[in-house]
Amino acid sequence: MFRDRALRVALVLVGLMLLSGVFSLMHYNNPARAFEQMLASVYVTLGVFLIIAAFNPPAHRSLIAFTAWSSIVHGAVMGVQAVKGVIPHGDLLKAATPMLAIGLVFLLLAPAKPIVGGTK
């Protein structure tokens, strides 16, 4: 019960956080922000689907798993880039750590795999 409610809350909160990136899409006349726009379009779309998934998490296990693993990979890549100096070191705490946290929370709270053909 707690796990299901916590997952639903996490799905909505992360979904809303990703939806807040819609403002990045408003800079369509600024070529310097083209990469930011492309990334924001993917995350805004993901945010919408995470909020939809909050209504029935077991039916959206693959979306939750994708969000978890892609967030972990994204956070890990950013972490390596920050340590190597490819991106600012401040991004390690500002962006990489939250991505890793989102991934871990979703992995820990993910709905259990349904038992197929179980005995009664």
MOPAC internal coordinates of N, CA, C and O (Angstrom, degrees):
PM7 1SCF
backbone

  N    0.0000 0     0.00 0     0.00 0    0    0    0
  C    1.4522 1     0.00 0     0.00 0    1    0    0
  C    1.5350 1   110.75 1     0.00 0    2    1    0
  O    1.2310 1   120.60 1   129.30 1    3    2    1
  N    1.3519 1   116.46 1   -50.70 1    3    2    1
  C    1.4689 1   120.29 1   179.52 1    5    3    2
  C    1.5208 1   110.40 1   -63.03 1    6    5    3
  O    1.2310 1   121.14 1   135.94 1    7    6    5
  N    1.3359 1   115.42 1   -44.06 1    7    6    5
  C    1.4631 1   120.28 1  -177.70 1    9    7    6
  C    1.5235 1   110.98 1   -61.22 1   10    9    7
  O    1.2310 1   120.48 1   136.47 1   11   10    9
  N    1.3447 1   116.70 1   -43.53 1   11   10    9
  C    1.4582 1   121.06 1   179.99 1   13   11   10
  C    1.5265 1   110.66 1   -63.65 1   14   13   11
  O    1.2310 1   120.18 1   134.44 1   15   14   13
  N    1.3200 1   117.27 1   -45.56 1   15   14   13
  C    1.4625 1   121.02 1  -179.72 1   17   15   14
  C    1.5276 1   110.84 1   -65.56 1   18   17   15
  O    1.2310 1   120.51 1   138.66 1   19   18   17
  N    1.3258 1   116.63 1   -41.34 1   19   18   17
  C    1.4649 1   120.63 1   179.02 1   21   19   18
  C    1.5260 1   110.62 1   -63.12 1   22   21   19
  O    1.2310 1   120.52 1   139.63 1   23   22   21
  N    1.3316 1   116.61 1   -40.37 1   23   22   21
  C    1.4616 1   120.19 1   178.04 1   25   23   22
  C    1.5191 1   110.69 1   -64.13 1   26   25   23
  O    1.2310 1   120.25 1   136.45 1   27   26   25
  N    1.3184 1   117.13 1   -43.55 1   27   26   25
  C    1.4664 1   120.63 1   179.36 1   29   27   26
  C    1.5256 1   111.15 1   -60.67 1   30   29   27
  O    1.2310 1   120.75 1   136.78 1   31   30   29
  N    1.3271 1   116.16 1   -43.22 1   31   30   29
  C    1.4707 1   120.53 1   178.95 1   33   31   30
  C    1.5272 1   109.76 1   -64.21 1   34   33   31
  O    1.2310 1   120.51 1   135.81 1   35   34   33
  N    1.3352 1   116.63 1   -44.19 1   35   34   33
  C    1.4707 1   120.53 1   179.74 1   37   35   34
  C    1.5255 1   111.11 1   -62.59 1   38   37   35
  O    1.2310 1   120.29 1   139.19 1   39   38   37
  N    1.3269 1   117.06 1   -40.81 1   39   38   37
  C    1.4651 1   120.49 1   179.03 1   41   39   38
  C    1.5289 1   111.35 1   -61.81 1   42   41   39
  O    1.2310 1   120.52 1   136.55 1   43   42   41
  N    1.3132 1   116.60 1   -43.45 1   43   42   41
  C    1.4701 1   120.11 1  -179.54 1   45   43   42
  C    1.5273 1   110.18 1   -68.99 1   46   45   43
  O    1.2310 1   120.17 1   134.54 1   47   46   45
  N    1.3355 1   117.28 1   -45.46 1   47   46   45
  C    1.4695 1   119.74 1  -178.30 1   49   47   46
  C    1.5297 1   111.68 1   -62.81 1   50   49   47
  O    1.2310 1   120.25 1   133.68 1   51   50   49
  N    1.3147 1   117.13 1   -46.32 1   51   50   49
  C    1.4659 1   120.16 1   179.32 1   53   51   50
  C    1.5239 1   109.50 1   -66.83 1   54   53   51
  O    1.2310 1   120.17 1   140.60 1   55   54   53
  N    1.3362 1   117.29 1   -39.40 1   55   54   53
  C    1.4562 1   120.55 1   177.33 1   57   55   54
  C    1.5196 1   111.59 1   -59.39 1   58   57   55
  O    1.2310 1   120.37 1   135.05 1   59   58   57
  N    1.3181 1   116.90 1   -44.95 1   59   58   57
  C    1.4707 1   120.59 1   178.70 1   61   59   58
  C    1.5242 1   111.13 1   -66.13 1   62   61   59
  O    1.2310 1   120.80 1   141.00 1   63   62   61
  N    1.3370 1   116.07 1   -39.00 1   63   62   61
  C    1.4604 1   119.60 1   178.24 1   65   63   62
  C    1.5381 1   110.22 1   -61.28 1   66   65   63
  O    1.2310 1   120.72 1   136.64 1   67   66   65
  N    1.3187 1   116.24 1   -43.36 1   67   66   65
  C    1.4620 1   119.63 1   179.54 1   69   67   66
  C    1.5275 1   111.30 1   -68.82 1   70   69   67
  O    1.2310 1   120.47 1   144.23 1   71   70   69
  N    1.3172 1   116.70 1   -35.77 1   71   70   69
  C    1.4648 1   120.06 1   177.36 1   73   71   70
  C    1.5245 1   112.01 1   -64.11 1   74   73   71
  O    1.2310 1   120.45 1   153.06 1   75   74   73
  N    1.3167 1   116.75 1   -26.94 1   75   74   73
  C    1.4656 1   118.78 1   179.89 1   77   75   74
  C    1.5318 1   110.87 1   -64.47 1   78   77   75
  O    1.2310 1   120.09 1   162.87 1   79   78   77
  N    1.3157 1   117.43 1   -17.13 1   79   78   77
  C    1.4576 1   121.76 1   177.34 1   81   79   78
  C    1.5106 1   113.43 1   -71.56 1   82   81   79
  O    1.2310 1   120.36 1   176.03 1   83   82   81
  N    1.3342 1   116.92 1    -3.97 1   83   82   81
  C    1.4647 1   120.21 1  -179.94 1   85   83   82
  C    1.5259 1   110.63 1   -60.74 1   86   85   83
  O    1.2310 1   120.08 1   153.57 1   87   86   85
  N    1.3179 1   117.46 1   -26.43 1   87   86   85
  C    1.4681 1   120.49 1   179.96 1   89   87   86
  C    1.5275 1   111.54 1   -65.73 1   90   89   87
  O    1.2310 1   120.42 1   152.55 1   91   90   89
  N    1.3201 1   116.80 1   -27.45 1   91   90   89
  C    1.4644 1   119.75 1   176.69 1   93   91   90
  C    1.5181 1   111.74 1   -65.75 1   94   93   91
  O    1.2310 1   121.00 1   155.04 1   95   94   93
  N    1.3186 1   115.69 1   -24.96 1   95   94   93
  C    1.4607 1   119.62 1  -179.14 1   97   95   94
  C    1.5250 1   112.11 1   -74.69 1   98   97   95
  O    1.2310 1   120.22 1   167.27 1   99   98   97
  N    1.3065 1   117.19 1   -12.73 1   99   98   97
  C    1.4637 1   121.40 1  -176.94 1  101   99   98
  C    1.5299 1   113.20 1   -77.98 1  102  101   99
  O    1.2310 1   119.79 1   169.12 1  103  102  101
  N    1.3228 1   118.01 1   -10.88 1  103  102  101
  C    1.4594 1   122.13 1  -176.65 1  105  103  102
  C    1.5315 1   110.60 1   -92.91 1  106  105  103
  O    1.2310 1   120.41 1  -134.37 1  107  106  105
  N    1.3090 1   116.83 1    45.63 1  107  106  105
  C    1.4597 1   120.51 1  -173.85 1  109  107  106
  C    1.5239 1   113.80 1   -67.23 1  110  109  107
  O    1.2310 1   119.12 1   164.43 1  111  110  109
  N    1.3181 1   119.28 1   -15.57 1  111  110  109
  C    1.4685 1   121.08 1  -179.62 1  113  111  110
  C    1.5232 1   112.49 1   -95.12 1  114  113  111
  O    1.2310 1   119.84 1  -177.81 1  115  114  113
  N    1.3152 1   117.92 1     2.19 1  115  114  113
  C    1.4571 1   121.37 1  -176.12 1  117  115  114
  C    1.5344 1   109.90 1  -107.30 1  118  117  115
  O    1.2310 1   119.87 1   -77.81 1  119  118  117
  N    1.3312 1   117.86 1   102.19 1  119  118  117
  C    1.4657 1   120.49 1  -178.09 1  121  119  118
  C    1.5299 1   113.15 1   -60.66 1  122  121  119
  O    1.2310 1   120.17 1   153.17 1  123  122  121
  N    1.3194 1   117.27 1   -26.83 1  123  122  121
  C    1.4633 1   120.36 1  -179.61 1  125  123  122
  C    1.5286 1   111.65 1   -68.24 1  126  125  123
  O    1.2310 1   120.16 1   162.63 1  127  126  125
  N    1.3232 1   117.30 1   -17.37 1  127  126  125
  C    1.4644 1   120.65 1  -178.09 1  129  127  126
  C    1.5296 1   112.22 1  -108.33 1  130  129  127
  O    1.2310 1   120.30 1  -163.56 1  131  130  129
  N    1.3180 1   117.04 1    16.44 1  131  130  129
  C    1.4643 1   120.70 1  -177.71 1  133  131  130
  C    1.5259 1   111.47 1   -61.67 1  134  133  131
  O    1.2310 1   119.99 1   137.03 1  135  134  133
  N    1.3278 1   117.63 1   -42.97 1  135  134  133
  C    1.4710 1   120.69 1   179.72 1  137  135  134
  C    1.5244 1   110.32 1   -63.27 1  138  137  135
  O    1.2310 1   120.75 1   137.57 1  139  138  137
  N    1.3206 1   116.16 1   -42.43 1  139  138  137
  C    1.4619 1   121.16 1   179.21 1  141  139  138
  C    1.5306 1   110.51 1   -61.17 1  142  141  139
  O    1.2310 1   120.45 1   140.01 1  143  142  141
  N    1.3252 1   116.74 1   -39.99 1  143  142  141
  C    1.4617 1   120.99 1   178.25 1  145  143  142
  C    1.5215 1   111.75 1   -63.54 1  146  145  143
  O    1.2310 1   120.48 1   135.56 1  147  146  145
  N    1.3182 1   116.69 1   -44.44 1  147  146  145
  C    1.4692 1   119.93 1  -179.03 1  149  147  146
  C    1.5259 1   110.57 1   -62.41 1  150  149  147
  O    1.2310 1   120.19 1   134.66 1  151  150  149
  N    1.3249 1   117.25 1   -45.34 1  151  150  149
  C    1.4584 1   121.23 1   179.69 1  153  151  150
  C    1.5281 1   110.38 1   -65.62 1  154  153  151
  O    1.2310 1   120.53 1   138.12 1  155  154  153
  N    1.3239 1   116.59 1   -41.88 1  155  154  153
  C    1.4626 1   120.44 1   179.98 1  157  155  154
  C    1.5233 1   111.11 1   -62.66 1  158  157  155
  O    1.2310 1   119.72 1   143.17 1  159  158  157
  N    1.3110 1   118.14 1   -36.83 1  159  158  157
  C    1.4659 1   119.84 1  -179.22 1  161  159  158
  C    1.5259 1   111.01 1   -63.14 1  162  161  159
  O    1.2310 1   120.33 1   142.06 1  163  162  161
  N    1.3132 1   116.98 1   -37.94 1  163  162  161
  C    1.4648 1   120.72 1   177.95 1  165  163  162
  C    1.5312 1   110.22 1   -68.89 1  166  165  163
  O    1.2310 1   120.43 1   135.02 1  167  166  165
  N    1.3266 1   116.79 1   -44.98 1  167  166  165
  C    1.4649 1   119.94 1  -177.62 1  169  167  166
  C    1.5239 1   112.83 1   -70.71 1  170  169  167
  O    1.2310 1   119.64 1   145.38 1  171  170  169
  N    1.3170 1   118.30 1   -34.62 1  171  170  169
  C    1.4653 1   120.42 1   176.38 1  173  171  170
  C    1.5294 1   109.42 1   -63.86 1  174  173  171
  O    1.2310 1   120.73 1   136.75 1  175  174  173
  N    1.3161 1   116.22 1   -43.25 1  175  174  173
  C    1.4709 1   120.46 1   177.97 1  177  175  174
  C    1.5272 1   110.35 1   -62.40 1  178  177  175
  O    1.2310 1   120.38 1   135.64 1  179  178  177
  N    1.3137 1   116.88 1   -44.36 1  179  178  177
  C    1.4654 1   120.49 1   177.66 1  181  179  178
  C    1.5183 1   110.47 1   -60.46 1  182  181  179
  O    1.2310 1   120.03 1   139.89 1  183  182  181
  N    1.3278 1   117.55 1   -40.11 1  183  182  181
  C    1.4665 1   121.38 1   178.80 1  185  183  182
  C    1.5155 1   112.04 1   -58.42 1  186  185  183
  O    1.2310 1   120.16 1   136.83 1  187  186  185
  N    1.3223 1   117.30 1   -43.17 1  187  186  185
  C    1.4692 1   121.30 1   178.33 1  189  187  186
  C    1.5229 1   110.00 1   -59.81 1  190  189  187
  O    1.2310 1   120.51 1   133.85 1  191  190  189
  N    1.3339 1   116.64 1   -46.15 1  191  190  189
  C    1.4655 1   119.86 1  -177.33 1  193  191  190
  C    1.5255 1   112.99 1   -71.52 1  194  193  191
  O    1.2310 1   119.70 1   151.08 1  195  194  193
  N    1.3229 1   118.17 1   -28.92 1  195  194  193
  C    1.4685 1   119.96 1   175.38 1  197  195  194
  C    1.5221 1   110.55 1   -67.43 1  198  197  195
  O    1.2310 1   120.56 1   141.25 1  199  198  197
  N    1.3198 1   116.53 1   -38.75 1  199  198  197
  C    1.4721 1   119.37 1   177.49 1  201  199  198
  C    1.5274 1   110.01 1   -65.80 1  202  201  199
  O    1.2310 1   120.14 1   139.21 1  203  202  201
  N    1.3145 1   117.34 1   -40.79 1  203  202  201
  C    1.4710 1   120.43 1   175.99 1  205  203  202
  C    1.5301 1   109.92 1   -62.10 1  206  205  203
  O    1.2310 1   120.25 1   139.52 1  207  206  205
  N    1.3261 1   117.13 1   -40.48 1  207  206  205
  C    1.4732 1   121.39 1  -179.03 1  209  207  206
  C    1.5226 1   112.20 1   -64.10 1  210  209  207
  O    1.2310 1   120.06 1   154.65 1  211  210  209
  N    1.3234 1   117.50 1   -25.35 1  211  210  209
  C    1.4719 1   120.89 1  -179.22 1  213  211  210
  C    1.5251 1   111.74 1   -63.15 1  214  213  211
  O    1.2310 1   119.88 1   156.78 1  215  214  213
  N    1.3201 1   117.84 1   -23.22 1  215  214  213
  C    1.4621 1   120.65 1  -179.85 1  217  215  214
  C    1.5284 1   112.59 1   -75.07 1  218  217  215
  O    1.2310 1   120.35 1   153.76 1  219  218  217
  N    1.3407 1   116.94 1   -26.24 1  219  218  217
  C    1.4639 1   120.95 1   179.77 1  221  219  218
  C    1.5322 1   109.27 1  -155.10 1  222  221  219
  O    1.2310 1   120.03 1  -105.43 1  223  222  221
  N    1.3386 1   117.55 1    74.57 1  223  222  221
  C    1.4682 1   120.38 1  -175.36 1  225  223  222
  C    1.5278 1   115.52 1   -55.12 1  226  225  223
  O    1.2310 1   118.67 1   138.61 1  227  226  225
  N    1.3469 1   120.14 1   -41.39 1  227  226  225
  C    1.4721 1   117.79 1  -179.43 1  229  227  226
  C    1.5252 1   113.48 1   -59.62 1  230  229  227
  O    1.2310 1   119.94 1   150.68 1  231  230  229
  N    1.3131 1   117.72 1   -29.32 1  231  230  229
  C    1.4649 1   120.76 1   179.61 1  233  231  230
  C    1.5256 1   111.77 1   -76.16 1  234  233  231
  O    1.2310 1   120.29 1   170.00 1  235  234  233
  N    1.3273 1   117.06 1   -10.00 1  235  234  233
  C    1.4624 1   121.42 1  -176.30 1  237  235  234
  C    1.5334 1   111.64 1  -123.87 1  238  237  235
  O    1.2310 1   121.17 1  -146.26 1  239  238  237
  N    1.3364 1   115.38 1    33.74 1  239  238  237
  C    1.4639 1   120.23 1  -178.11 1  241  239  238
  C    1.5236 1   112.72 1   -56.97 1  242  241  239
  O    1.2310 1   120.12 1   138.42 1  243  242  241
  N    1.3283 1   117.37 1   -41.58 1  243  242  241
  C    1.4662 1   119.91 1  -176.91 1  245  243  242
  C    1.5333 1   110.90 1   -68.13 1  246  245  243
  O    1.2310 1   119.59 1   143.36 1  247  246  245
  N    1.3151 1   118.38 1   -36.64 1  247  246  245
  C    1.4677 1   121.17 1   176.84 1  249  247  246
  C    1.5281 1   110.42 1   -65.33 1  250  249  247
  O    1.2310 1   120.55 1   137.75 1  251  250  249
  N    1.3289 1   116.56 1   -42.25 1  251  250  249
  C    1.4617 1   120.65 1   179.04 1  253  251  250
  C    1.5268 1   110.03 1   -65.01 1  254  253  251
  O    1.2310 1   120.20 1   138.03 1  255  254  253
  N    1.3279 1   117.22 1   -41.97 1  255  254  253
  C    1.4700 1   120.79 1   178.14 1  257  255  254
  C    1.5283 1   110.85 1   -64.81 1  258  257  255
  O    1.2310 1   120.44 1   136.78 1  259  258  257
  N    1.3339 1   116.76 1   -43.22 1  259  258  257
  C    1.4698 1   120.03 1   177.82 1  261  259  258
  C    1.5228 1   110.23 1   -59.74 1  262  261  259
  O    1.2310 1   120.34 1   134.19 1  263  262  261
  N    1.3268 1   116.96 1   -45.81 1  263  262  261
  C    1.4636 1   120.76 1  -179.57 1  265  263  262
  C    1.5210 1   110.44 1   -61.78 1  266  265  263
  O    1.2310 1   120.65 1   137.25 1  267  266  265
  N    1.3284 1   116.37 1   -42.75 1  267  266  265
  C    1.4646 1   120.34 1  -179.48 1  269  267  266
  C    1.5274 1   111.11 1   -62.35 1  270  269  267
  O    1.2310 1   120.49 1   125.71 1  271  270  269
  N    1.3187 1   116.67 1   -54.29 1  271  270  269
  C    1.4632 1   120.04 1  -175.01 1  273  271  270
  C    1.5224 1   112.78 1   -70.10 1  274  273  271
  O    1.2310 1   120.00 1   141.90 1  275  274  273
  N    1.3276 1   117.61 1   -38.10 1  275  274  273
  C    1.4648 1   118.64 1   178.73 1  277  275  274
  C    1.5287 1   110.56 1   -68.48 1  278  277  275
  O    1.2310 1   120.02 1   147.13 1  279  278  277
  N    1.3181 1   117.57 1   -32.87 1  279  278  277
  C    1.4664 1   120.49 1   176.79 1  281  279  278
  C    1.5244 1   110.96 1   -67.76 1  282  281  279
  O    1.2310 1   120.53 1   138.58 1  283  282  281
  N    1.3262 1   116.60 1   -41.42 1  283  282  281
  C    1.4686 1   120.20 1   178.17 1  285  283  282
  C    1.5241 1   110.53 1   -63.49 1  286  285  283
  O    1.2310 1   120.39 1   134.44 1  287  286  285
  N    1.3194 1   116.86 1   -45.56 1  287  286  285
  C    1.4674 1   120.44 1   179.92 1  289  287  286
  C    1.5287 1   110.29 1   -64.59 1  290  289  287
  O    1.2310 1   120.33 1   135.61 1  291  290  289
  N    1.3292 1   116.97 1   -44.39 1  291  290  289
  C    1.4639 1   121.05 1   178.86 1  293  291  290
  C    1.5272 1   110.21 1   -59.93 1  294  293  291
  O    1.2310 1   120.53 1   133.31 1  295  294  293
  N    1.3295 1   116.59 1   -46.69 1  295  294  293
  C    1.4649 1   120.59 1   178.85 1  297  295  294
  C    1.5148 1   112.40 1   -62.83 1  298  297  295
  O    1.2310 1   120.44 1   140.30 1  299  298  297
  N    1.3239 1   116.77 1   -39.70 1  299  298  297
  C    1.4690 1   120.55 1   179.69 1  301  299  298
  C    1.5284 1   111.44 1   -66.25 1  302  301  299
  O    1.2310 1   120.45 1   136.77 1  303  302  301
  N    1.3242 1   116.74 1   -43.23 1  303  302  301
  C    1.4695 1   120.56 1   178.98 1  305  303  302
  C    1.5288 1   109.42 1   -63.03 1  306  305  303
  O    1.2310 1   120.60 1   134.73 1  307  306  305
  N    1.3259 1   116.46 1   -45.27 1  307  306  305
  C    1.4691 1   119.41 1   178.96 1  309  307  306
  C    1.5220 1   111.12 1   -63.39 1  310  309  307
  O    1.2310 1   120.80 1   142.71 1  311  310  309
  N    1.3232 1   116.08 1   -37.29 1  311  310  309
  C    1.4681 1   119.89 1   178.28 1  313  311  310
  C    1.5195 1   111.74 1   -61.84 1  314  313  311
  O    1.2310 1   120.64 1   133.87 1  315  314  313
  N    1.3168 1   116.38 1   -46.13 1  315  314  313
  C    1.4651 1   120.60 1   177.91 1  317  315  314
  C    1.5258 1   109.92 1   -63.27 1  318  317  315
  O    1.2310 1   120.27 1   136.90 1  319  318  317
  N    1.3265 1   117.09 1   -43.10 1  319  318  317
  C    1.4623 1   120.12 1   179.17 1  321  319  318
  C    1.5268 1   111.45 1   -62.16 1  322  321  319
  O    1.2310 1   119.86 1   140.90 1  323  322  321
  N    1.3150 1   117.87 1   -39.10 1  323  322  321
  C    1.4654 1   120.94 1   179.61 1  325  323  322
  C    1.5287 1   110.75 1   -67.71 1  326  325  323
  O    1.2310 1   120.50 1   137.48 1  327  326  325
  N    1.3306 1   116.64 1   -42.52 1  327  326  325
  C    1.4684 1   120.33 1   179.18 1  329  327  326
  C    1.5247 1   110.94 1   -64.78 1  330  329  327
  O    1.2310 1   120.36 1   141.99 1  331  330  329
  N    1.3339 1   116.92 1   -38.01 1  331  330  329
  C    1.4671 1   121.75 1  -179.69 1  333  331  330
  C    1.5265 1   112.71 1   -79.45 1  334  333  331
  O    1.2310 1   119.81 1   171.11 1  335  334  333
  N    1.3332 1   117.97 1    -8.89 1  335  334  333
  C    1.4547 1   121.29 1   179.68 1  337  335  334
  C    1.5157 1   114.56 1    83.80 1  338  337  335
  O    1.2310 1   120.12 1  -167.39 1  339  338  337
  N    1.3295 1   117.37 1    12.61 1  339  338  337
  C    1.4598 1   120.90 1   178.49 1  341  339  338
  C    1.5353 1   109.90 1   -71.72 1  342  341  339
  O    1.2310 1   120.83 1   141.83 1  343  342  341
  N    1.3202 1   116.02 1   -38.17 1  343  342  341
  C    1.4689 1   122.11 1   175.09 1  345  343  342
  C    1.5277 1   106.71 1  -121.06 1  346  345  343
  O    1.2310 1   119.73 1   -17.13 1  347  346  345
  N    1.3302 1   118.11 1   162.87 1  347  346  345
  C    1.4697 1   120.07 1  -178.71 1  349  347  346
  C    1.5268 1   112.22 1   -58.19 1  350  349  347
  O    1.2310 1   120.46 1   -37.35 1  351  350  349
  N    1.3323 1   116.73 1   142.65 1  351  350  349
  C    1.4706 1   121.36 1  -179.42 1  353  351  350
  C    1.5239 1   111.63 1   -60.38 1  354  353  351
  O    1.2310 1   120.36 1   151.19 1  355  354  353
  N    1.3267 1   116.91 1   -28.81 1  355  354  353
  C    1.4578 1   120.31 1   179.02 1  357  355  354
  C    1.5154 1   112.82 1   -62.09 1  358  357  355
  O    1.2310 1   120.25 1   155.72 1  359  358  357
  N    1.3238 1   117.14 1   -24.28 1  359  358  357
  C    1.4664 1   120.94 1   179.08 1  361  359  358
  C    1.5267 1   111.99 1   -68.20 1  362  361  359
  O    1.2310 1   120.64 1   160.91 1  363  362  361
  N    1.3173 1   116.38 1   -19.09 1  363  362  361
  C    1.4649 1   119.54 1   178.15 1  365  363  362
  C    1.5266 1   110.18 1   -61.01 1  366  365  363
  O    1.2310 1   120.43 1   133.54 1  367  366  365
  N    1.3244 1   116.78 1   -46.46 1  367  366  365
  C    1.4657 1   120.22 1   178.53 1  369  367  366
  C    1.5189 1   112.24 1   -84.81 1  370  369  367
  O    1.2310 1   120.60 1   144.92 1  371  370  369
  N    1.3081 1   116.46 1   -35.08 1  371  370  369
  C    1.4596 1   121.26 1  -174.13 1  373  371  370
  C    1.5252 1   112.77 1   -74.61 1  374  373  371
  O    1.2310 1   119.47 1   147.02 1  375  374  373
  N    1.3154 1   118.61 1   -32.98 1  375  374  373
  C    1.4659 1   120.58 1  -173.63 1  377  375  374
  C    1.5247 1   113.92 1  -129.10 1  378  377  375
  O    1.2310 1   119.85 1   135.80 1  379  378  377
  N    1.3207 1   117.88 1   -44.20 1  379  378  377
  C    1.4690 1   119.63 1  -175.74 1  381  379  378
  C    1.5298 1   111.85 1   -67.61 1  382  381  379
  O    1.2310 1   120.26 1   134.69 1  383  382  381
  N    1.3123 1   117.10 1   -45.31 1  383  382  381
  C    1.4646 1   120.46 1  -178.28 1  385  383  382
  C    1.5257 1   112.18 1   -62.69 1  386  385  383
  O    1.2310 1   119.07 1   134.21 1  387  386  385
  N    1.3540 1   119.37 1   -45.79 1  387  386  385
  C    1.4741 1   117.91 1   176.71 1  389  387  386
  C    1.5268 1   113.18 1   -61.23 1  390  389  387
  O    1.2310 1   119.91 1   143.11 1  391  390  389
  N    1.3229 1   117.77 1   -36.89 1  391  390  389
  C    1.4659 1   119.76 1   178.53 1  393  391  390
  C    1.5291 1   110.56 1   -63.36 1  394  393  391
  O    1.2310 1   120.56 1   135.99 1  395  394  393
  N    1.3240 1   116.53 1   -44.01 1  395  394  393
  C    1.4652 1   120.19 1   177.84 1  397  395  394
  C    1.5309 1   110.66 1   -62.76 1  398  397  395
  O    1.2310 1   120.41 1   139.08 1  399  398  397
  N    1.3292 1   116.82 1   -40.92 1  399  398  397
  C    1.4596 1   120.99 1  -179.81 1  401  399  398
  C    1.5308 1   111.20 1   -63.89 1  402  401  399
  O    1.2310 1   120.18 1   136.68 1  403  402  401
  N    1.3155 1   117.26 1   -43.32 1  403  402  401
  C    1.4704 1   120.83 1   178.22 1  405  403  402
  C    1.5287 1   109.65 1   -59.85 1  406  405  403
  O    1.2310 1   120.50 1   134.10 1  407  406  405
  N    1.3151 1   116.65 1   -45.90 1  407  406  405
  C    1.4606 1   120.05 1   179.83 1  409  407  406
  C    1.5128 1   112.79 1   -60.82 1  410  409  407
  O    1.2310 1   120.56 1   134.70 1  411  410  409
  N    1.3220 1   116.54 1   -45.30 1  411  410  409
  C    1.4674 1   119.98 1  -179.38 1  413  411  410
  C    1.5200 1   112.02 1   -66.33 1  414  413  411
  O    1.2310 1   120.24 1   138.36 1  415  414  413
  N    1.3307 1   117.14 1   -41.64 1  415  414  413
  C    1.4720 1   120.06 1   178.64 1  417  415  414
  C    1.5228 1   110.31 1   -61.35 1  418  417  415
  O    1.2310 1   120.10 1   134.72 1  419  418  417
  N    1.3219 1   117.41 1   -45.28 1  419  418  417
  C    1.4586 1   119.79 1  -179.74 1  421  419  418
  C    1.5251 1   112.14 1   -66.09 1  422  421  419
  O    1.2310 1   120.17 1   143.96 1  423  422  421
  N    1.3262 1   117.28 1   -36.04 1  423  422  421
  C    1.4698 1   119.22 1   177.10 1  425  423  422
  C    1.5243 1   111.26 1   -66.65 1  426  425  423
  O    1.2310 1   120.72 1   138.73 1  427  426  425
  N    1.3176 1   116.22 1   -41.27 1  427  426  425
  C    1.4659 1   120.23 1  -178.82 1  429  427  426
  C    1.5277 1   112.68 1   -69.88 1  430  429  427
  O    1.2310 1   120.33 1   147.10 1  431  430  429
  N    1.3203 1   116.97 1   -32.90 1  431  430  429
  C    1.4583 1   120.82 1  -175.79 1  433  431  430
  C    1.5249 1   113.96 1   -99.93 1  434  433  431
  O    1.2310 1   119.93 1   177.47 1  435  434  433
  N    1.3156 1   117.74 1    -2.53 1  435  434  433
  C    1.4712 1   121.28 1  -175.64 1  437  435  434
  C    1.5248 1   110.84 1   -54.45 1  438  437  435
  O    1.2310 1   120.83 1   -37.30 1  439  438  437
  N    1.3289 1   116.02 1   142.70 1  439  438  437
  C    1.4642 1   118.86 1   178.58 1  441  439  438
  C    1.5273 1   110.81 1   -63.35 1  442  441  439
  O    1.2310 1   121.31 1   -34.47 1  443  442  441
  N    1.3168 1   115.09 1   145.53 1  443  442  441
  C    1.4582 1   121.10 1   179.87 1  445  443  442
  C    1.5276 1   109.73 1   -64.60 1  446  445  443
  O    1.2310 1   121.45 1   -31.19 1  447  446  445
  N    1.3133 1   114.83 1   148.81 1  447  446  445
  C    1.4667 1   119.69 1   177.30 1  449  447  446
  C    1.5293 1   108.41 1   -68.53 1  450  449  447
  O    1.2310 1   120.08 1   -49.28 1  451  450  449
  N    1.3312 1   117.46 1   130.72 1  451  450  449
  C    1.4659 1   119.44 1  -179.20 1  453  451  450
  C    1.5266 1   110.76 1   -65.89 1  454  453  451
  O    1.2310 1   121.30 1   -35.12 1  455  454  453
  N    1.3168 1   115.11 1   144.88 1  455  454  453
  C    1.4575 1   121.33 1   178.01 1  457  455  454
  C    1.5151 1   108.36 1   -82.64 1  458  457  455
  O    1.2310 1   120.43 1   -59.11 1  459  458  457
  N    1.3211 1   116.78 1   120.89 1  459  458  457
  C    1.4566 1   121.56 1  -178.70 1  461  459  458
  C    1.5222 1   108.04 1   -98.41 1  462  461  459
  O    1.2310 1   121.04 1   -51.15 1  463  462  461
  N    1.3291 1   115.62 1   128.85 1  463  462  461
  C    1.4606 1   120.00 1   177.30 1  465  463  462
  C    1.5146 1   113.42 1    70.14 1  466  465  463
  O    1.2310 1   120.18 1  -151.73 1  467  466  465
  N    1.3183 1   117.25 1    28.27 1  467  466  465
  C    1.4692 1   121.07 1   179.89 1  469  467  466
  C    1.5111 1   111.50 1   -68.52 1  470  469  467
  O    1.2310 1   120.82 1   -17.92 1  471  470  469
  N    1.3173 1   116.03 1   162.08 1  471  470  469
  C    1.4654 1   120.99 1   179.45 1  473  471  470
  C    1.5170 1   109.86 1   -84.98 1  474  473  471
  O    1.2310 1   121.49 1   -27.48 1  475  474  473
  N    1.3328 1   114.76 1   152.52 1  475  474  473
  C    1.4671 1   119.88 1   179.45 1  477  475  474
  C    1.4873 1   110.84 1  -101.54 1  478  477  475
  O    1.2310 1   120.10 1   180.00 1  479  478  477

